[in-house]
Amino acid sequence: MWAPRADPINLALALEGVRALSEGLPMVVSAPADLEGREVCLYGAYLAAVAFASAGSGMHHKICHVLGGSFGLPHAETHAIVLPHVLAHNAPAVPELSRRLAEALGNPDATDPARAAVTAVQALRHRLDAPEALRDHGLAEADLPEAASRCLAAVPDSNPVPLTRRSMTALLRAAWAGDPPAPSPAHPSPTQRRD
């Protein structure tokens, strides 16, 4: 949604993909042999893939590729764990996108769209029994400083919230520990980007 080449077309595809996946994934978990849930997921995955191919890799995807490539973490589990933490980091800075994402996930809340989006992602994760902690999938606590440095270097400049070594380390530590993600209204200024 805020990848380097995001535009209104790939945003529309991404949001419809989110809507379909948030509907279809619980159907597949509750009835794995049922074709309806799989059909909805296939539709959502296709839309998400087209949006991703058009918009490019944002902060979440870059972090996950660093963690997988540098530290051998499993692909799907790493994405499921890191996604809500990146959303919590970025959502307060993009309230309109957060509102649209929360709506696509079935949790509209005009008063606090960032929190609504993060809450909806967390609710979906819990319904799917998705993993919550990087430590459970091979990342050692001692690797967090190196991981933060490598991830910080990979994040695209299009990210809506500037990052510092401290904020990247805090994000990774929360994902490592399995702490619940929470949107924070306080973000560093653009001049503090990569200290």
C-alpha positions as a Markdown table, in Angstrom:
| # | Residue | x | y | z |
|---|---|---|---|---|
| 1 | Met | 0.0 | 0.0 | 0.0 |
| 2 | Trp | 3.0 | 2.3 | 0.4 |
| 3 | Ala | 5.5 | 0.5 | -1.7 |
| 4 | Pro | 7.9 | 2.4 | -4.0 |
| 5 | Arg | 5.6 | 2.3 | -7.0 |
| 6 | Ala | 2.2 | 2.4 | -5.3 |
| 7 | Asp | -0.6 | 4.0 | -7.4 |
| 8 | Pro | -4.4 | 4.1 | -7.3 |
| 9 | Ile | -4.7 | 1.0 | -9.5 |
| 10 | Asn | -2.4 | -1.3 | -7.5 |
| 11 | Leu | -3.9 | 0.1 | -4.3 |
| 12 | Ala | -7.4 | -0.9 | -5.4 |
| 13 | Leu | -6.1 | -4.4 | -6.4 |
| 14 | Ala | -4.3 | -4.7 | -3.0 |
| 15 | Leu | -7.4 | -3.7 | -1.0 |
| 16 | Glu | -9.7 | -6.1 | -2.8 |
| 17 | Gly | -7.0 | -8.8 | -2.4 |
| 18 | Val | -6.9 | -8.1 | 1.4 |
| 19 | Arg | -10.7 | -8.3 | 1.5 |
| 20 | Ala | -10.9 | -11.6 | -0.3 |
| 21 | Leu | -8.0 | -13.2 | 1.7 |
| 22 | Ser | -9.4 | -12.1 | 5.0 |
| 23 | Glu | -12.7 | -13.8 | 4.0 |
| 24 | Gly | -11.2 | -16.9 | 2.4 |
| 25 | Leu | -8.4 | -17.8 | 4.8 |
| 26 | Pro | -10.7 | -18.5 | 7.8 |
| 27 | Met | -12.9 | -20.6 | 5.5 |
| 28 | Val | -10.0 | -22.7 | 4.4 |
| 29 | Val | -8.8 | -23.2 | 8.0 |
| 30 | Ser | -12.3 | -24.2 | 9.2 |
| 31 | Ala | -13.0 | -26.5 | 6.2 |
| 32 | Pro | -9.8 | -27.3 | 4.3 |
| 33 | Ala | -11.5 | -29.5 | 1.7 |
| 34 | Asp | -14.1 | -27.0 | 0.8 |
| 35 | Leu | -13.5 | -25.5 | -2.6 |
| 36 | Glu | -15.4 | -22.2 | -1.9 |
| 37 | Gly | -12.8 | -21.0 | 0.6 |
| 38 | Arg | -9.9 | -22.0 | -1.7 |
| 39 | Glu | -11.5 | -20.2 | -4.6 |
| 40 | Val | -11.8 | -17.0 | -2.6 |
| 41 | Cys | -8.2 | -17.3 | -1.5 |
| 42 | Leu | -7.0 | -17.9 | -5.0 |
| 43 | Tyr | -8.8 | -14.7 | -6.2 |
| 44 | Gly | -7.3 | -12.7 | -3.3 |
| 45 | Ala | -3.8 | -14.1 | -3.9 |
| 46 | Tyr | -4.0 | -13.3 | -7.6 |
| 47 | Leu | -5.0 | -9.7 | -6.9 |
| 48 | Ala | -2.3 | -9.4 | -4.2 |
| 49 | Ala | 0.3 | -10.7 | -6.5 |
| 50 | Val | -0.6 | -8.3 | -9.3 |
| 51 | Ala | -0.6 | -5.4 | -6.9 |
| 52 | Phe | 2.8 | -6.5 | -5.5 |
| 53 | Ala | 4.3 | -6.9 | -8.9 |
| 54 | Ser | 3.2 | -3.4 | -9.9 |
| 55 | Ala | 3.9 | -1.6 | -6.6 |
| 56 | Gly | 7.2 | -3.3 | -5.6 |
| 57 | Ser | 8.5 | -4.3 | -2.2 |
| 58 | Gly | 7.8 | -2.2 | 0.8 |
| 59 | Met | 9.3 | -2.2 | 4.3 |
| 60 | His | 7.5 | -5.5 | 5.4 |
| 61 | His | 8.7 | -7.5 | 2.5 |
| 62 | Lys | 12.3 | -6.1 | 2.6 |
| 63 | Ile | 12.6 | -7.0 | 6.3 |
| 64 | Cys | 11.3 | -10.5 | 5.7 |
| 65 | His | 13.7 | -11.1 | 2.9 |
| 66 | Val | 16.7 | -9.9 | 5.0 |
| 67 | Leu | 15.6 | -12.2 | 7.9 |
| 68 | Gly | 15.1 | -15.2 | 5.6 |
| 69 | Gly | 18.2 | -14.7 | 3.6 |
| 70 | Ser | 20.6 | -13.7 | 6.4 |
| 71 | Phe | 19.3 | -15.7 | 9.3 |
| 72 | Gly | 17.5 | -18.7 | 7.6 |
| 73 | Leu | 14.0 | -17.9 | 8.9 |
| 74 | Pro | 11.1 | -19.6 | 7.1 |
| 75 | His | 9.3 | -17.4 | 4.6 |
| 76 | Ala | 5.6 | -17.7 | 5.4 |
| 77 | Glu | 6.0 | -17.6 | 9.2 |
| 78 | Thr | 8.4 | -14.6 | 9.1 |
| 79 | His | 5.9 | -12.6 | 7.0 |
| 80 | Ala | 3.0 | -13.5 | 9.3 |
| 81 | Ile | 5.0 | -12.4 | 12.3 |
| 82 | Val | 6.5 | -9.2 | 10.9 |
| 83 | Leu | 3.4 | -7.8 | 9.1 |
| 84 | Pro | 1.4 | -6.5 | 12.0 |
| 85 | His | 4.5 | -4.8 | 13.5 |
| 86 | Val | 5.3 | -3.0 | 10.3 |
| 87 | Leu | 1.6 | -2.0 | 10.0 |
| 88 | Ala | 1.7 | -0.7 | 13.5 |
| 89 | His | 4.8 | 1.4 | 12.7 |
| 90 | Asn | 3.4 | 2.9 | 9.5 |
| 91 | Ala | -0.3 | 3.1 | 10.0 |
| 92 | Pro | -0.5 | 6.3 | 12.1 |
| 93 | Ala | 1.3 | 8.2 | 9.4 |
| 94 | Val | -1.2 | 7.2 | 6.6 |
| 95 | Pro | -4.6 | 7.4 | 8.2 |
| 96 | Glu | -6.6 | 7.3 | 4.9 |
| 97 | Leu | -4.8 | 4.2 | 3.8 |
| 98 | Ser | -5.2 | 2.7 | 7.3 |
| 99 | Arg | -8.9 | 3.5 | 7.1 |
| 100 | Arg | -9.3 | 1.7 | 3.8 |
| 101 | Leu | -7.3 | -1.3 | 5.0 |
| 102 | Ala | -9.4 | -1.6 | 8.2 |
| 103 | Glu | -12.5 | -1.5 | 6.0 |
| 104 | Ala | -11.1 | -4.2 | 3.7 |
| 105 | Leu | -10.5 | -6.3 | 6.8 |
| 106 | Gly | -14.0 | -5.7 | 8.1 |
| 107 | Asn | -13.1 | -3.4 | 11.0 |
| 108 | Pro | -14.0 | 0.2 | 10.0 |
| 109 | Asp | -13.3 | 2.8 | 12.7 |
| 110 | Ala | -13.1 | 6.4 | 11.6 |
| 111 | Thr | -12.0 | 7.6 | 15.1 |
| 112 | Asp | -8.7 | 5.6 | 15.0 |
| 113 | Pro | -8.1 | 4.0 | 11.6 |
| 114 | Ala | -4.5 | 2.9 | 12.5 |
| 115 | Arg | -5.6 | 1.0 | 15.6 |
| 116 | Ala | -8.5 | -0.4 | 13.6 |
| 117 | Ala | -6.2 | -1.8 | 10.9 |
| 118 | Val | -3.8 | -3.3 | 13.4 |
| 119 | Thr | -6.6 | -4.8 | 15.5 |
| 120 | Ala | -8.2 | -6.3 | 12.4 |
| 121 | Val | -4.9 | -7.9 | 11.3 |
| 122 | Gln | -4.3 | -9.3 | 14.8 |
| 123 | Ala | -7.8 | -10.7 | 14.9 |
| 124 | Leu | -7.3 | -12.4 | 11.6 |
| 125 | Arg | -3.9 | -13.8 | 12.8 |
| 126 | His | -5.6 | -15.2 | 15.9 |
| 127 | Arg | -8.4 | -16.8 | 13.8 |
| 128 | Leu | -5.8 | -18.5 | 11.6 |
| 129 | Asp | -3.6 | -19.5 | 14.6 |
| 130 | Ala | -0.7 | -17.7 | 12.8 |
| 131 | Pro | 2.8 | -17.6 | 14.4 |
| 132 | Glu | 3.6 | -14.6 | 16.6 |
| 133 | Ala | 7.3 | -14.7 | 17.6 |
| 134 | Leu | 10.5 | -14.8 | 15.5 |
| 135 | Arg | 12.3 | -16.5 | 18.3 |
| 136 | Asp | 10.1 | -19.6 | 17.7 |
| 137 | His | 11.4 | -19.8 | 14.2 |
| 138 | Gly | 15.1 | -19.5 | 14.6 |
| 139 | Leu | 16.1 | -15.9 | 15.2 |
| 140 | Ala | 18.4 | -15.6 | 18.2 |
| 141 | Glu | 18.2 | -12.6 | 20.4 |
| 142 | Ala | 21.9 | -12.0 | 19.9 |
| 143 | Asp | 21.2 | -11.6 | 16.2 |
| 144 | Leu | 18.8 | -8.6 | 16.7 |
| 145 | Pro | 21.4 | -5.8 | 16.4 |
| 146 | Glu | 22.8 | -7.3 | 13.1 |
| 147 | Ala | 19.3 | -7.9 | 11.8 |
| 148 | Ala | 18.3 | -4.4 | 12.6 |
| 149 | Ser | 21.3 | -3.0 | 10.7 |
| 150 | Arg | 20.7 | -5.1 | 7.7 |
| 151 | Cys | 16.9 | -4.4 | 7.6 |
| 152 | Leu | 17.4 | -0.7 | 8.1 |
| 153 | Ala | 19.6 | -0.6 | 5.0 |
| 154 | Ala | 17.0 | -2.5 | 2.9 |
| 155 | Val | 13.9 | -0.4 | 3.7 |
| 156 | Pro | 12.8 | 1.8 | 0.7 |
| 157 | Asp | 12.8 | 5.5 | 1.0 |
| 158 | Ser | 9.1 | 5.4 | 0.1 |
| 159 | Asn | 8.2 | 4.1 | 3.6 |
| 160 | Pro | 5.8 | 6.6 | 5.2 |
| 161 | Val | 7.6 | 6.7 | 8.6 |
| 162 | Pro | 11.3 | 7.4 | 8.9 |
| 163 | Leu | 13.3 | 4.7 | 10.6 |
| 164 | Thr | 16.2 | 4.8 | 13.0 |
| 165 | Arg | 18.4 | 2.0 | 14.3 |
| 166 | Arg | 16.4 | 2.3 | 17.6 |
| 167 | Ser | 13.0 | 2.1 | 15.9 |
| 168 | Met | 14.0 | -0.8 | 13.7 |
| 169 | Thr | 15.5 | -2.6 | 16.7 |
| 170 | Ala | 12.4 | -2.1 | 18.7 |
| 171 | Leu | 10.2 | -3.4 | 15.9 |
| 172 | Leu | 12.3 | -6.5 | 15.5 |
| 173 | Arg | 12.5 | -7.1 | 19.2 |
| 174 | Ala | 8.7 | -6.9 | 19.5 |
| 175 | Ala | 8.4 | -9.4 | 16.6 |
| 176 | Trp | 11.1 | -11.6 | 18.1 |
| 177 | Ala | 9.4 | -11.7 | 21.5 |
| 178 | Gly | 5.9 | -12.0 | 20.1 |
| 179 | Asp | 4.7 | -8.8 | 21.7 |
| 180 | Pro | 1.4 | -7.4 | 20.5 |
| 181 | Pro | 1.9 | -4.7 | 17.9 |
| 182 | Ala | 0.5 | -1.3 | 18.9 |
| 183 | Pro | 0.4 | 1.9 | 16.8 |
| 184 | Ser | 2.4 | 4.7 | 18.2 |
| 185 | Pro | 1.6 | 8.3 | 17.5 |
| 186 | Ala | 5.2 | 9.3 | 18.0 |
| 187 | His | 7.6 | 8.9 | 15.1 |
| 188 | Pro | 11.1 | 10.3 | 14.4 |
| 189 | Ser | 11.4 | 13.3 | 12.2 |
| 190 | Pro | 12.7 | 12.7 | 8.6 |
| 191 | Thr | 16.1 | 14.2 | 9.5 |
| 192 | Gln | 16.6 | 11.3 | 12.0 |
| 193 | Arg | 16.1 | 8.7 | 9.3 |
| 194 | Arg | 19.0 | 6.2 | 9.4 |
| 195 | Asp | 21.1 | 7.0 | 12.4 |
